[in-house]
Amino acid sequence: MTMKFFIAGHEVVTEDDALELALGTPLELWLGVADESAEERVARLDAARDILAEEPELYDRVTALVAEGLPDAPTSLVSALPPAFAVGALLGGEAA
């Protein structure tokens, strides 16, 4: 017998499902997708900025989730992030 997990009535099958349900947004909105064009990136970041403007506490939830999960993240995932991850650009400032 396997245990099933549900968040707000949605079955959690993968870790990505759990993160998306916890955040209320698809991960691709924040992380992008492979082969994303410059126009798609601009549109994605504009949408993310709009969401953060409407729901400013989301930034704190995301930060808390990342901080909790980072120690368990595979080294390959952490090293794959660009050195100046786009949080600063997303918030309208310069990336670190």
N, CA, C and O atoms as a CHARMM CRD file, in Angstrom:
* protein
*
  384
    1    1 MET  N      0.85600  -1.17600   0.00000 PROA 1      0.00000
    2    1 MET  CA     0.00000   0.00000   0.00000 PROA 1      0.00000
    3    1 MET  C      0.90200   1.23900   0.00000 PROA 1      0.00000
    4    1 MET  O      1.83900   1.33500   0.79300 PROA 1      0.00000
    5    2 THR  N      0.61500   2.15900  -0.87300 PROA 2      0.00000
    6    2 THR  CA     1.39300   3.39700  -0.93900 PROA 2      0.00000
    7    2 THR  C      0.56300   4.55200  -0.40400 PROA 2      0.00000
    8    2 THR  O     -0.66100   4.57600  -0.53200 PROA 2      0.00000
    9    3 MET  N      1.25400   5.49900   0.19500 PROA 3      0.00000
   10    3 MET  CA     0.60300   6.68200   0.74100 PROA 3      0.00000
   11    3 MET  C      0.47500   7.72100  -0.36900 PROA 3      0.00000
   12    3 MET  O      1.42500   7.95000  -1.11800 PROA 3      0.00000
   13    4 LYS  N     -0.68600   8.34700  -0.47800 PROA 4      0.00000
   14    4 LYS  CA    -0.89600   9.42400  -1.43600 PROA 4      0.00000
   15    4 LYS  C     -0.96400  10.73500  -0.66200 PROA 4      0.00000
   16    4 LYS  O     -1.48300  10.80000   0.45300 PROA 4      0.00000
   17    5 PHE  N     -0.42800  11.76600  -1.28400 PROA 5      0.00000
   18    5 PHE  CA    -0.43800  13.08700  -0.66000 PROA 5      0.00000
   19    5 PHE  C     -1.27500  14.03400  -1.50200 PROA 5      0.00000
   20    5 PHE  O     -1.20500  14.01000  -2.73100 PROA 5      0.00000
   21    6 PHE  N     -2.06300  14.86700  -0.84200 PROA 6      0.00000
   22    6 PHE  CA    -2.91100  15.83200  -1.52000 PROA 6      0.00000
   23    6 PHE  C     -2.71200  17.20400  -0.89500 PROA 6      0.00000
   24    6 PHE  O     -2.57400  17.33400   0.32100 PROA 6      0.00000
   25    7 ILE  N     -2.70000  18.22000  -1.74200 PROA 7      0.00000
   26    7 ILE  CA    -2.67400  19.60500  -1.29800 PROA 7      0.00000
   27    7 ILE  C     -3.84800  20.28800  -1.97400 PROA 7      0.00000
   28    7 ILE  O     -3.93000  20.33100  -3.20100 PROA 7      0.00000
   29    8 ALA  N     -4.74800  20.81700  -1.17700 PROA 8      0.00000
   30    8 ALA  CA    -5.94100  21.50600  -1.68100 PROA 8      0.00000
   31    8 ALA  C     -6.68600  20.66100  -2.71600 PROA 8      0.00000
   32    8 ALA  O     -7.15400  21.17600  -3.73100 PROA 8      0.00000
   33    9 GLY  N     -6.78700  19.36500  -2.44500 PROA 9      0.00000
   34    9 GLY  CA    -7.54000  18.48000  -3.32600 PROA 9      0.00000
   35    9 GLY  C     -6.78000  17.98800  -4.54000 PROA 9      0.00000
   36    9 GLY  O     -7.33000  17.21900  -5.32900 PROA 9      0.00000
   37   10 HSD  N     -5.52700  18.40500  -4.71900 PROA 10     0.00000
   38   10 HSD  CA    -4.71300  17.97100  -5.85700 PROA 10     0.00000
   39   10 HSD  C     -3.70200  16.94200  -5.37800 PROA 10     0.00000
   40   10 HSD  O     -3.02900  17.13900  -4.36600 PROA 10     0.00000
   41   11 GLU  N     -3.60200  15.83100  -6.12600 PROA 11     0.00000
   42   11 GLU  CA    -2.64000  14.79800  -5.75200 PROA 11     0.00000
   43   11 GLU  C     -1.22200  15.24300  -6.07000 PROA 11     0.00000
   44   11 GLU  O     -0.94400  15.74500  -7.15900 PROA 11     0.00000
   45   12 VAL  N     -0.34200  15.05500  -5.11800 PROA 12     0.00000
   46   12 VAL  CA     1.07100  15.37900  -5.28700 PROA 12     0.00000
   47   12 VAL  C      1.77700  14.10100  -5.73500 PROA 12     0.00000
   48   12 VAL  O      1.83800  13.11700  -4.99800 PROA 12     0.00000
   49   13 VAL  N      2.31100  14.13500  -6.96300 PROA 13     0.00000
   50   13 VAL  CA     2.98800  12.96400  -7.50300 PROA 13     0.00000
   51   13 VAL  C      4.50100  13.15300  -7.46100 PROA 13     0.00000
   52   13 VAL  O      5.23900  12.21000  -7.17800 PROA 13     0.00000
   53   14 THR  N      4.95900  14.36200  -7.74200 PROA 14     0.00000
   54   14 THR  CA     6.39400  14.64200  -7.76700 PROA 14     0.00000
   55   14 THR  C      6.71300  15.79300  -6.82000 PROA 14     0.00000
   56   14 THR  O      5.81300  16.47700  -6.33400 PROA 14     0.00000
   57   15 GLU  N      8.00000  16.00000  -6.56400 PROA 15     0.00000
   58   15 GLU  CA     8.41300  17.13800  -5.74000 PROA 15     0.00000
   59   15 GLU  C      8.03700  18.45100  -6.42500 PROA 15     0.00000
   60   15 GLU  O      7.66700  19.41800  -5.75900 PROA 15     0.00000
   61   16 ASP  N      8.13200  18.48300  -7.74800 PROA 16     0.00000
   62   16 ASP  CA     7.72600  19.69100  -8.47600 PROA 16     0.00000
   63   16 ASP  C      6.25100  19.99400  -8.25600 PROA 16     0.00000
   64   16 ASP  O      5.87300  21.15600  -8.10600 PROA 16     0.00000
   65   17 ASP  N      5.40700  18.95300  -8.23400 PROA 17     0.00000
   66   17 ASP  CA     3.98000  19.15400  -7.95900 PROA 17     0.00000
   67   17 ASP  C      3.79000  19.82500  -6.60200 PROA 17     0.00000
   68   17 ASP  O      3.00200  20.76100  -6.46600 PROA 17     0.00000
   69   18 ALA  N      4.51800  19.33800  -5.60000 PROA 18     0.00000
   70   18 ALA  CA     4.39600  19.89700  -4.25400 PROA 18     0.00000
   71   18 ALA  C      4.80200  21.36600  -4.24200 PROA 18     0.00000
   72   18 ALA  O      4.12800  22.19200  -3.62700 PROA 18     0.00000
   73   19 LEU  N      5.89700  21.69400  -4.91800 PROA 19     0.00000
   74   19 LEU  CA     6.33900  23.09100  -4.96400 PROA 19     0.00000
   75   19 LEU  C      5.32900  23.96500  -5.69100 PROA 19     0.00000
   76   19 LEU  O      4.98700  25.04700  -5.21400 PROA 19     0.00000
   77   20 GLU  N      4.85000  23.50300  -6.83900 PROA 20     0.00000
   78   20 GLU  CA     3.88000  24.30100  -7.59300 PROA 20     0.00000
   79   20 GLU  C      2.60800  24.53500  -6.79200 PROA 20     0.00000
   80   20 GLU  O      2.06400  25.63900  -6.79500 PROA 20     0.00000
   81   21 LEU  N      2.13300  23.50100  -6.10900 PROA 21     0.00000
   82   21 LEU  CA     0.92900  23.66800  -5.30800 PROA 21     0.00000
   83   21 LEU  C      1.17900  24.57200  -4.10500 PROA 21     0.00000
   84   21 LEU  O      0.30300  25.34800  -3.72300 PROA 21     0.00000
   85   22 ALA  N      2.35300  24.48100  -3.51300 PROA 22     0.00000
   86   22 ALA  CA     2.67700  25.34400  -2.37400 PROA 22     0.00000
   87   22 ALA  C      2.76700  26.80800  -2.81200 PROA 22     0.00000
   88   22 ALA  O      2.34300  27.71000  -2.08900 PROA 22     0.00000
   89   23 LEU  N      3.32100  27.03000  -4.00100 PROA 23     0.00000
   90   23 LEU  CA     3.49000  28.40000  -4.48600 PROA 23     0.00000
   91   23 LEU  C      2.24600  28.94100  -5.17600 PROA 23     0.00000
   92   23 LEU  O      1.99400  30.14600  -5.17200 PROA 23     0.00000
   93   24 GLY  N      1.47800  28.04300  -5.76300 PROA 24     0.00000
   94   24 GLY  CA     0.30100  28.48200  -6.52000 PROA 24     0.00000
   95   24 GLY  C      0.63900  28.94800  -7.92800 PROA 24     0.00000
   96   24 GLY  O     -0.19400  29.55200  -8.60300 PROA 24     0.00000
   97   25 THR  N      1.85200  28.67100  -8.36700 PROA 25     0.00000
   98   25 THR  CA     2.28500  29.04700  -9.71400 PROA 25     0.00000
   99   25 THR  C      3.15800  27.93300 -10.28300 PROA 25     0.00000
  100   25 THR  O      3.77500  27.18400  -9.52500 PROA 25     0.00000
  101   26 PRO  N      3.21500  27.81500 -11.60000 PROA 26     0.00000
  102   26 PRO  CA     4.12200  26.82300 -12.17500 PROA 26     0.00000
  103   26 PRO  C      5.58100  27.22200 -11.96800 PROA 26     0.00000
  104   26 PRO  O      5.91200  28.40700 -12.00700 PROA 26     0.00000
  105   27 LEU  N      6.43900  26.25600 -11.75400 PROA 27     0.00000
  106   27 LEU  CA     7.85500  26.54100 -11.53600 PROA 27     0.00000
  107   27 LEU  C      8.48400  27.22800 -12.74500 PROA 27     0.00000
  108   27 LEU  O      9.39400  28.04300 -12.59100 PROA 27     0.00000
  109   28 GLU  N      8.00900  26.90800 -13.93900 PROA 28     0.00000
  110   28 GLU  CA     8.56900  27.50100 -15.15100 PROA 28     0.00000
  111   28 GLU  C      8.44600  29.01600 -15.15700 PROA 28     0.00000
  112   28 GLU  O      9.24500  29.70300 -15.79400 PROA 28     0.00000
  113   29 LEU  N      7.44800  29.54300 -14.45100 PROA 29     0.00000
  114   29 LEU  CA     7.29200  30.99600 -14.37700 PROA 29     0.00000
  115   29 LEU  C      8.51900  31.63400 -13.74500 PROA 29     0.00000
  116   29 LEU  O      8.93600  32.71400 -14.16500 PROA 29     0.00000
  117   30 TRP  N      9.10100  30.99100 -12.75200 PROA 30     0.00000
  118   30 TRP  CA    10.23100  31.54300 -12.02200 PROA 30     0.00000
  119   30 TRP  C     11.56600  31.07900 -12.58000 PROA 30     0.00000
  120   30 TRP  O     12.55300  31.81300 -12.53200 PROA 30     0.00000
  121   31 LEU  N     11.60100  29.86300 -13.11000 PROA 31     0.00000
  122   31 LEU  CA    12.86900  29.28300 -13.54800 PROA 31     0.00000
  123   31 LEU  C     13.10200  29.37400 -15.05200 PROA 31     0.00000
  124   31 LEU  O     14.23300  29.22600 -15.51500 PROA 31     0.00000
  125   32 GLY  N     12.04000  29.61500 -15.81500 PROA 32     0.00000
  126   32 GLY  CA    12.17400  29.63200 -17.26300 PROA 32     0.00000
  127   32 GLY  C     12.17000  28.22900 -17.82900 PROA 32     0.00000
  128   32 GLY  O     12.06500  27.24500 -17.09600 PROA 32     0.00000
  129   33 VAL  N     12.28700  28.15200 -19.14000 PROA 33     0.00000
  130   33 VAL  CA    12.31400  26.86600 -19.82800 PROA 33     0.00000
  131   33 VAL  C     13.48300  26.86000 -20.80800 PROA 33     0.00000
  132   33 VAL  O     13.99000  27.91300 -21.19200 PROA 33     0.00000
  133   34 ALA  N     13.89800  25.68000 -21.19900 PROA 34     0.00000
  134   34 ALA  CA    14.99000  25.56000 -22.16300 PROA 34     0.00000
  135   34 ALA  C     14.59000  26.21300 -23.48200 PROA 34     0.00000
  136   34 ALA  O     13.42800  26.15700 -23.88400 PROA 34     0.00000
  137   35 ASP  N     15.54000  26.82100 -24.13700 PROA 35     0.00000
  138   35 ASP  CA    15.33400  27.44200 -25.45100 PROA 35     0.00000
  139   35 ASP  C     14.28500  28.55500 -25.44100 PROA 35     0.00000
  140   35 ASP  O     13.58100  28.76200 -26.43000 PROA 35     0.00000
  141   36 GLU  N     14.18600  29.25800 -24.33500 PROA 36     0.00000
  142   36 GLU  CA    13.25600  30.37600 -24.21500 PROA 36     0.00000
  143   36 GLU  C     13.81100  31.56100 -25.01600 PROA 36     0.00000
  144   36 GLU  O     14.98400  31.91100 -24.88900 PROA 36     0.00000
  145   37 SER  N     12.95900  32.16900 -25.83600 PROA 37     0.00000
  146   37 SER  CA    13.40500  33.33100 -26.60500 PROA 37     0.00000
  147   37 SER  C     13.48300  34.55200 -25.70000 PROA 37     0.00000
  148   37 SER  O     12.96200  34.54500 -24.58500 PROA 37     0.00000
  149   38 ALA  N     14.13100  35.59000 -26.18300 PROA 38     0.00000
  150   38 ALA  CA    14.24900  36.83100 -25.41400 PROA 38     0.00000
  151   38 ALA  C     12.86500  37.41600 -25.13700 PROA 38     0.00000
  152   38 ALA  O     12.60200  37.90200 -24.03600 PROA 38     0.00000
  153   39 GLU  N     11.98300  37.36900 -26.13300 PROA 39     0.00000
  154   39 GLU  CA    10.62300  37.90200 -25.94700 PROA 39     0.00000
  155   39 GLU  C      9.84700  37.08000 -24.92400 PROA 39     0.00000
  156   39 GLU  O      9.11600  37.63400 -24.10300 PROA 39     0.00000
  157   40 GLU  N     10.00800  35.75300 -24.97200 PROA 40     0.00000
  158   40 GLU  CA     9.32400  34.89600 -24.00200 PROA 40     0.00000
  159   40 GLU  C      9.83900  35.15800 -22.59100 PROA 40     0.00000
  160   40 GLU  O      9.06700  35.17100 -21.63200 PROA 40     0.00000
  161   41 ARG  N     11.14300  35.36700 -22.47300 PROA 41     0.00000
  162   41 ARG  CA    11.73300  35.65100 -21.15700 PROA 41     0.00000
  163   41 ARG  C     11.18500  36.96300 -20.60400 PROA 41     0.00000
  164   41 ARG  O     10.82500  37.04100 -19.42900 PROA 41     0.00000
  165   42 VAL  N     11.12100  37.98700 -21.44100 PROA 42     0.00000
  166   42 VAL  CA    10.59100  39.28300 -21.00500 PROA 42     0.00000
  167   42 VAL  C      9.13600  39.13700 -20.56600 PROA 42     0.00000
  168   42 VAL  O      8.74500  39.67300 -19.52900 PROA 42     0.00000
  169   43 ALA  N      8.34000  38.42000 -21.34200 PROA 43     0.00000
  170   43 ALA  CA     6.92600  38.22400 -21.00000 PROA 43     0.00000
  171   43 ALA  C      6.78700  37.43800 -19.69900 PROA 43     0.00000
  172   43 ALA  O      5.94300  37.76300 -18.86400 PROA 43     0.00000
  173   44 ARG  N      7.61700  36.39800 -19.52400 PROA 44     0.00000
  174   44 ARG  CA     7.57400  35.58800 -18.31000 PROA 44     0.00000
  175   44 ARG  C      7.94100  36.42700 -17.08800 PROA 44     0.00000
  176   44 ARG  O      7.26600  36.35600 -16.06100 PROA 44     0.00000
  177   45 LEU  N      8.99800  37.21400 -17.19300 PROA 45     0.00000
  178   45 LEU  CA     9.40300  38.05600 -16.06200 PROA 45     0.00000
  179   45 LEU  C      8.38400  39.14500 -15.77600 PROA 45     0.00000
  180   45 LEU  O      8.17900  39.50200 -14.61600 PROA 45     0.00000
  181   46 ASP  N      7.73400  39.68700 -16.81400 PROA 46     0.00000
  182   46 ASP  CA     6.65900  40.66600 -16.60200 PROA 46     0.00000
  183   46 ASP  C      5.49700  40.02800 -15.83600 PROA 46     0.00000
  184   46 ASP  O      4.94700  40.62900 -14.91300 PROA 46     0.00000
  185   47 ALA  N      5.13100  38.80600 -16.22900 PROA 47     0.00000
  186   47 ALA  CA     4.04400  38.10500 -15.53400 PROA 47     0.00000
  187   47 ALA  C      4.42900  37.83300 -14.08800 PROA 47     0.00000
  188   47 ALA  O      3.60800  38.00000 -13.18600 PROA 47     0.00000
  189   48 ALA  N      5.67200  37.41500 -13.85700 PROA 48     0.00000
  190   48 ALA  CA     6.13900  37.15100 -12.49500 PROA 48     0.00000
  191   48 ALA  C      6.11800  38.42900 -11.66000 PROA 48     0.00000
  192   48 ALA  O      5.72200  38.40800 -10.49400 PROA 48     0.00000
  193   49 ARG  N      6.54800  39.54400 -12.26100 PROA 49     0.00000
  194   49 ARG  CA     6.52400  40.84000 -11.56300 PROA 49     0.00000
  195   49 ARG  C      5.09700  41.22100 -11.18500 PROA 49     0.00000
  196   49 ARG  O      4.85000  41.70100 -10.07800 PROA 49     0.00000
  197   50 ASP  N      4.15400  41.00500 -12.10900 PROA 50     0.00000
  198   50 ASP  CA     2.74600  41.31200 -11.82700 PROA 50     0.00000
  199   50 ASP  C      2.22600  40.47000 -10.66600 PROA 50     0.00000
  200   50 ASP  O      1.51000  40.96900  -9.79800 PROA 50     0.00000
  201   51 ILE  N      2.59200  39.19200 -10.66000 PROA 51     0.00000
  202   51 ILE  CA     2.14400  38.30400  -9.58200 PROA 51     0.00000
  203   51 ILE  C      2.72100  38.76100  -8.24800 PROA 51     0.00000
  204   51 ILE  O      2.00800  38.79000  -7.24400 PROA 51     0.00000
  205   52 LEU  N      4.00500  39.11800  -8.22500 PROA 52     0.00000
  206   52 LEU  CA     4.61900  39.59500  -6.97900 PROA 52     0.00000
  207   52 LEU  C      4.01300  40.91200  -6.52100 PROA 52     0.00000
  208   52 LEU  O      3.90200  41.15500  -5.31900 PROA 52     0.00000
  209   53 ALA  N      3.62000  41.76700  -7.46100 PROA 53     0.00000
  210   53 ALA  CA     2.99000  43.03400  -7.08900 PROA 53     0.00000
  211   53 ALA  C      1.62500  42.78900  -6.44100 PROA 53     0.00000
  212   53 ALA  O      1.24300  43.48700  -5.50200 PROA 53     0.00000
  213   54 GLU  N      0.89200  41.78800  -6.95200 PROA 54     0.00000
  214   54 GLU  CA    -0.42500  41.46500  -6.40000 PROA 54     0.00000
  215   54 GLU  C     -0.33700  40.64100  -5.12000 PROA 54     0.00000
  216   54 GLU  O     -1.23900  40.68100  -4.28400 PROA 54     0.00000
  217   55 GLU  N      0.74800  39.90000  -4.97400 PROA 55     0.00000
  218   55 GLU  CA     0.89600  38.99100  -3.83800 PROA 55     0.00000
  219   55 GLU  C      2.32100  39.07400  -3.28200 PROA 55     0.00000
  220   55 GLU  O      3.10000  38.13500  -3.44200 PROA 55     0.00000
  221   56 PRO  N      2.66900  40.19300  -2.62800 PROA 56     0.00000
  222   56 PRO  CA     4.04600  40.40300  -2.18100 PROA 56     0.00000
  223   56 PRO  C      4.55300  39.35400  -1.18900 PROA 56     0.00000
  224   56 PRO  O      5.76100  39.13800  -1.10200 PROA 56     0.00000
  225   57 GLU  N      3.66300  38.69800  -0.44100 PROA 57     0.00000
  226   57 GLU  CA     4.10900  37.67900   0.50700 PROA 57     0.00000
  227   57 GLU  C      4.61900  36.42100  -0.19800 PROA 57     0.00000
  228   57 GLU  O      5.25300  35.57600   0.43400 PROA 57     0.00000
  229   58 LEU  N      4.34800  36.28800  -1.49600 PROA 58     0.00000
  230   58 LEU  CA     4.84500  35.13800  -2.24800 PROA 58     0.00000
  231   58 LEU  C      6.36600  35.10100  -2.24700 PROA 58     0.00000
  232   58 LEU  O      6.95200  34.02100  -2.17700 PROA 58     0.00000
  233   59 TYR  N      7.01100  36.25100  -2.32100 PROA 59     0.00000
  234   59 TYR  CA     8.47900  36.30200  -2.30300 PROA 59     0.00000
  235   59 TYR  C      9.02300  35.65400  -1.03600 PROA 59     0.00000
  236   59 TYR  O      9.99100  34.89500  -1.08800 PROA 59     0.00000
  237   60 ASP  N      8.39800  35.95400   0.10600 PROA 60     0.00000
  238   60 ASP  CA     8.84100  35.36700   1.37400 PROA 60     0.00000
  239   60 ASP  C      8.59900  33.86000   1.39500 PROA 60     0.00000
  240   60 ASP  O      9.43200  33.11000   1.90500 PROA 60     0.00000
  241   61 ARG  N      7.46400  33.40500   0.84500 PROA 61     0.00000
  242   61 ARG  CA     7.18800  31.96800   0.80300 PROA 61     0.00000
  243   61 ARG  C      8.21100  31.25000  -0.06600 PROA 61     0.00000
  244   61 ARG  O      8.70700  30.18500   0.30200 PROA 61     0.00000
  245   62 VAL  N      8.52600  31.83100  -1.21900 PROA 62     0.00000
  246   62 VAL  CA     9.51000  31.22500  -2.11700 PROA 62     0.00000
  247   62 VAL  C     10.87200  31.17500  -1.44700 PROA 62     0.00000
  248   62 VAL  O     11.55400  30.15100  -1.49300 PROA 62     0.00000
  249   63 THR  N     11.26800  32.27000  -0.82800 PROA 63     0.00000
  250   63 THR  CA    12.55800  32.32200  -0.15500 PROA 63     0.00000
  251   63 THR  C     12.63900  31.26300   0.94500 PROA 63     0.00000
  252   63 THR  O     13.66300  30.59500   1.08700 PROA 63     0.00000
  253   64 ALA  N     11.57300  31.10900   1.71500 PROA 64     0.00000
  254   64 ALA  CA    11.55300  30.11100   2.78500 PROA 64     0.00000
  255   64 ALA  C     11.64900  28.70200   2.21400 PROA 64     0.00000
  256   64 ALA  O     12.38000  27.86700   2.74800 PROA 64     0.00000
  257   65 LEU  N     10.91600  28.42700   1.12800 PROA 65     0.00000
  258   65 LEU  CA    10.98100  27.10200   0.51500 PROA 65     0.00000
  259   65 LEU  C     12.37800  26.79100  -0.01600 PROA 65     0.00000
  260   65 LEU  O     12.87900  25.67900   0.14900 PROA 65     0.00000
  261   66 VAL  N     12.99500  27.76900  -0.64800 PROA 66     0.00000
  262   66 VAL  CA    14.34300  27.56800  -1.17600 PROA 66     0.00000
  263   66 VAL  C     15.32400  27.34500  -0.03000 PROA 66     0.00000
  264   66 VAL  O     16.17000  26.45200  -0.09500 PROA 66     0.00000
  265   67 ALA  N     15.21100  28.15100   1.01300 PROA 67     0.00000
  266   67 ALA  CA    16.12000  28.01700   2.14800 PROA 67     0.00000
  267   67 ALA  C     15.97600  26.65200   2.81800 PROA 67     0.00000
  268   67 ALA  O     16.96800  26.06800   3.25500 PROA 67     0.00000
  269   68 GLU  N     14.75100  26.14400   2.90000 PROA 68     0.00000
  270   68 GLU  CA    14.53000  24.82900   3.50100 PROA 68     0.00000
  271   68 GLU  C     15.09100  23.71900   2.61800 PROA 68     0.00000
  272   68 GLU  O     15.67300  22.76000   3.12400 PROA 68     0.00000
  273   69 GLY  N     14.92300  23.84100   1.31100 PROA 69     0.00000
  274   69 GLY  CA    15.29900  22.77100   0.40200 PROA 69     0.00000
  275   69 GLY  C     16.72500  22.80300  -0.07700 PROA 69     0.00000
  276   69 GLY  O     17.23400  21.78200  -0.54100 PROA 69     0.00000
  277   70 LEU  N     17.39100  23.93400   0.01700 PROA 70     0.00000
  278   70 LEU  CA    18.73500  24.07000  -0.52700 PROA 70     0.00000
  279   70 LEU  C     19.75000  23.09200   0.07000 PROA 70     0.00000
  280   70 LEU  O     20.56300  22.54800  -0.67600 PROA 70     0.00000
  281   71 PRO  N     19.73500  22.84900   1.37400 PROA 71     0.00000
  282   71 PRO  CA    20.71400  21.89200   1.91200 PROA 71     0.00000
  283   71 PRO  C     20.55300  20.48200   1.32900 PROA 71     0.00000
  284   71 PRO  O     21.52400  19.72900   1.26700 PROA 71     0.00000
  285   72 ASP  N     19.34800  20.12500   0.90700 PROA 72     0.00000
  286   72 ASP  CA    19.09500  18.79700   0.35200 PROA 72     0.00000
  287   72 ASP  C     19.18300  18.76900  -1.16700 PROA 72     0.00000
  288   72 ASP  O     19.06800  17.70200  -1.77000 PROA 72     0.00000
  289   73 ALA  N     19.38600  19.92100  -1.79200 PROA 73     0.00000
  290   73 ALA  CA    19.41400  19.98500  -3.25300 PROA 73     0.00000
  291   73 ALA  C     20.67100  19.31900  -3.78500 PROA 73     0.00000
  292   73 ALA  O     21.74900  19.45300  -3.20500 PROA 73     0.00000
  293   74 PRO  N     20.52700  18.59300  -4.90300 PROA 74     0.00000
  294   74 PRO  CA    21.72100  18.00800  -5.50600 PROA 74     0.00000
  295   74 PRO  C     22.69100  19.11600  -5.92100 PROA 74     0.00000
  296   74 PRO  O     22.27200  20.17900  -6.37900 PROA 74     0.00000
  297   75 THR  N     23.95600  18.86400  -5.76100 PROA 75     0.00000
  298   75 THR  CA    24.97300  19.84900  -6.11600 PROA 75     0.00000
  299   75 THR  C     24.81900  20.29100  -7.56200 PROA 75     0.00000
  300   75 THR  O     25.05000  21.45700  -7.88000 PROA 75     0.00000
  301   76 SER  N     24.43100  19.37500  -8.44000 PROA 76     0.00000
  302   76 SER  CA    24.28200  19.71400  -9.86000 PROA 76     0.00000
  303   76 SER  C     23.19100  20.75500 -10.05700 PROA 76     0.00000
  304   76 SER  O     23.31100  21.61600 -10.92900 PROA 76     0.00000
  305   77 LEU  N     22.12300  20.68900  -9.25900 PROA 77     0.00000
  306   77 LEU  CA    21.04800  21.67500  -9.37400 PROA 77     0.00000
  307   77 LEU  C     21.53000  23.03800  -8.91700 PROA 77     0.00000
  308   77 LEU  O     21.30200  24.04100  -9.59400 PROA 77     0.00000
  309   78 VAL  N     22.19300  23.07800  -7.77500 PROA 78     0.00000
  310   78 VAL  CA    22.66200  24.34400  -7.22600 PROA 78     0.00000
  311   78 VAL  C     23.70100  24.97100  -8.15100 PROA 78     0.00000
  312   78 VAL  O     23.66000  26.17900  -8.38500 PROA 78     0.00000
  313   79 SER  N     24.62600  24.18300  -8.67900 PROA 79     0.00000
  314   79 SER  CA    25.65900  24.73900  -9.54800 PROA 79     0.00000
  315   79 SER  C     25.10700  25.13600 -10.91100 PROA 79     0.00000
  316   79 SER  O     25.75400  25.89100 -11.63700 PROA 79     0.00000
  317   80 ALA  N     23.91500  24.64000 -11.27600 PROA 80     0.00000
  318   80 ALA  CA    23.32000  24.99400 -12.56300 PROA 80     0.00000
  319   80 ALA  C     22.71100  26.38900 -12.54300 PROA 80     0.00000
  320   80 ALA  O     22.47200  26.97200 -13.60100 PROA 80     0.00000
  321   81 LEU  N     22.45500  26.93700 -11.35000 PROA 81     0.00000
  322   81 LEU  CA    21.88800  28.27600 -11.26300 PROA 81     0.00000
  323   81 LEU  C     22.93000  29.29500 -11.69100 PROA 81     0.00000
  324   81 LEU  O     24.10400  29.15700 -11.34800 PROA 81     0.00000
  325   82 PRO  N     22.52000  30.31300 -12.43400 PROA 82     0.00000
  326   82 PRO  CA    23.47900  31.34200 -12.80700 PROA 82     0.00000
  327   82 PRO  C     23.98900  32.06100 -11.56200 PROA 82     0.00000
  328   82 PRO  O     23.25400  32.17400 -10.58200 PROA 82     0.00000
  329   83 PRO  N     25.23200  32.55100 -11.57700 PROA 83     0.00000
  330   83 PRO  CA    25.78500  33.21100 -10.39800 PROA 83     0.00000
  331   83 PRO  C     24.93600  34.37600  -9.91900 PROA 83     0.00000
  332   83 PRO  O     24.83100  34.61400  -8.71500 PROA 83     0.00000
  333   84 ALA  N     24.33200  35.09900 -10.84200 PROA 84     0.00000
  334   84 ALA  CA    23.48300  36.23600 -10.47700 PROA 84     0.00000
  335   84 ALA  C     22.04800  35.86300 -10.80800 PROA 84     0.00000
  336   84 ALA  O     21.44800  36.41200 -11.73200 PROA 84     0.00000
  337   85 PHE  N     21.50400  34.92300 -10.04200 PROA 85     0.00000
  338   85 PHE  CA    20.14300  34.46300 -10.27700 PROA 85     0.00000
  339   85 PHE  C     19.22400  35.66500 -10.38700 PROA 85     0.00000
  340   85 PHE  O     19.41700  36.63500  -9.65300 PROA 85     0.00000
  341   86 ALA  N     18.25500  35.65000 -11.24700 PROA 86     0.00000
  342   86 ALA  CA    17.50100  36.80800 -11.71100 PROA 86     0.00000
  343   86 ALA  C     16.52900  37.41000 -10.70100 PROA 86     0.00000
  344   86 ALA  O     15.60400  38.11200 -11.10700 PROA 86     0.00000
  345   87 VAL  N     16.69800  37.16800  -9.41900 PROA 87     0.00000
  346   87 VAL  CA    15.77000  37.74200  -8.43100 PROA 87     0.00000
  347   87 VAL  C     15.82800  39.26300  -8.46300 PROA 87     0.00000
  348   87 VAL  O     14.78800  39.92100  -8.45200 PROA 87     0.00000
  349   88 GLY  N     17.02700  39.82800  -8.50200 PROA 88     0.00000
  350   88 GLY  CA    17.14400  41.27400  -8.53300 PROA 88     0.00000
  351   88 GLY  C     16.48600  41.86200  -9.76900 PROA 88     0.00000
  352   88 GLY  O     15.79000  42.87300  -9.68000 PROA 88     0.00000
  353   89 ALA  N     16.69600  41.24500 -10.90700 PROA 89     0.00000
  354   89 ALA  CA    16.07700  41.72600 -12.14100 PROA 89     0.00000
  355   89 ALA  C     14.57200  41.58000 -12.06900 PROA 89     0.00000
  356   89 ALA  O     13.83900  42.44400 -12.55300 PROA 89     0.00000
  357   90 LEU  N     14.10000  40.49100 -11.46700 PROA 90     0.00000
  358   90 LEU  CA    12.68500  40.24600 -11.34700 PROA 90     0.00000
  359   90 LEU  C     12.02200  41.30700 -10.48600 PROA 90     0.00000
  360   90 LEU  O     10.89100  41.71400 -10.75300 PROA 90     0.00000
  361   91 LEU  N     12.72200  41.75400  -9.45700 PROA 91     0.00000
  362   91 LEU  CA    12.15900  42.74300  -8.55000 PROA 91     0.00000
  363   91 LEU  C     12.38700  44.17700  -9.04600 PROA 91     0.00000
  364   91 LEU  O     12.03300  45.14100  -8.36700 PROA 91     0.00000
  365   92 GLY  N     12.97300  44.30100 -10.22200 PROA 92     0.00000
  366   92 GLY  CA    13.14900  45.62900 -10.80100 PROA 92     0.00000
  367   92 GLY  C     14.49100  46.24300 -10.51800 PROA 92     0.00000
  368   92 GLY  O     14.73800  47.38500 -10.90300 PROA 92     0.00000
  369   93 GLY  N     15.37200  45.51400  -9.85000 PROA 93     0.00000
  370   93 GLY  CA    16.69200  46.03000  -9.54600 PROA 93     0.00000
  371   93 GLY  C     17.73300  45.31600 -10.38700 PROA 93     0.00000
  372   93 GLY  O     17.40400  44.58300 -11.31900 PROA 93     0.00000
  373   94 GLU  N     18.95100  45.53300 -10.05600 PROA 94     0.00000
  374   94 GLU  CA    20.04400  44.86600 -10.74100 PROA 94     0.00000
  375   94 GLU  C     20.28300  43.50900 -10.10600 PROA 94     0.00000
  376   94 GLU  O     20.11400  43.34700  -8.89800 PROA 94     0.00000
  377   95 ALA  N     20.66900  42.54700 -10.90500 PROA 95     0.00000
  378   95 ALA  CA    21.01400  41.22200 -10.36700 PROA 95     0.00000
  379   95 ALA  C     22.31100  41.36300  -9.57100 PROA 95     0.00000
  380   95 ALA  O     23.15600  42.20900  -9.86200 PROA 95     0.00000
  381   96 ALA  N     22.43800  40.50400  -8.55400 PROA 96     0.00000
  382   96 ALA  CA    23.62800  40.55800  -7.69800 PROA 96     0.00000
  383   96 ALA  C     24.87300  40.16900  -8.46200 PROA 96     0.00000
  384   96 ALA  O     25.96700  40.16000  -7.89700 PROA 96     0.00000
